[in-house]
Amino acid sequence: MLTCSARACRAEAAYAIVWNNPKLHTPERRKVWLACDDHREHLSSFVSLRGFLIEVLPVDELGERDG
């Protein structure tokens, strides 16, 4: 089971929050936080406000380049 990345959450993850911090990562690097239904909006907003969000997708659509 994939677990949500939110602090102290142990729920099963349904979404992947794909992001990249261009000051730290190369453009092709895709970092991933996992999110349950309850934390999807919070986690995606957190990276989006910083300009890091690439996309939000279901966890079953993650590929080998994500990680």
JONOR-V130418 format. One record per residue. N is the residue number from 1. RES is the residue in three letters. SS is DSSP state (H for helix, E for strand, - for the rest). Layout:
BEGIN
{{N	RES	SS} {N	RES	SS}}
END
This chain:
BEGIN
{{1	MET	-} {2	LEU	-} {3	THR	E} {4	CYS	-} {5	SER	-} {6	ALA	-} {7	ARG	-} {8	ALA	-} {9	CYS	-} {10	ARG	-} {11	ALA	-} {12	GLU	E} {13	ALA	-} {14	ALA	-} {15	TYR	E} {16	ALA	E} {17	ILE	E} {18	VAL	E} {19	TRP	E} {20	ASN	-} {21	ASN	-} {22	PRO	-} {23	LYS	-} {24	LEU	-} {25	HIS	-} {26	THR	-} {27	PRO	-} {28	GLU	-} {29	ARG	-} {30	ARG	-} {31	LYS	E} {32	VAL	E} {33	TRP	E} {34	LEU	E} {35	ALA	E} {36	CYS	-} {37	ASP	-} {38	ASP	-} {39	HIS	-} {40	ARG	H} {41	GLU	H} {42	HIS	H} {43	LEU	H} {44	SER	H} {45	SER	H} {46	PHE	H} {47	VAL	H} {48	SER	H} {49	LEU	H} {50	ARG	-} {51	GLY	-} {52	PHE	-} {53	LEU	E} {54	ILE	E} {55	GLU	E} {56	VAL	E} {57	LEU	E} {58	PRO	E} {59	VAL	H} {60	ASP	H} {61	GLU	H} {62	LEU	-} {63	GLY	-} {64	GLU	-} {65	ARG	-} {66	ASP	-} {67	GLY	-}}
END
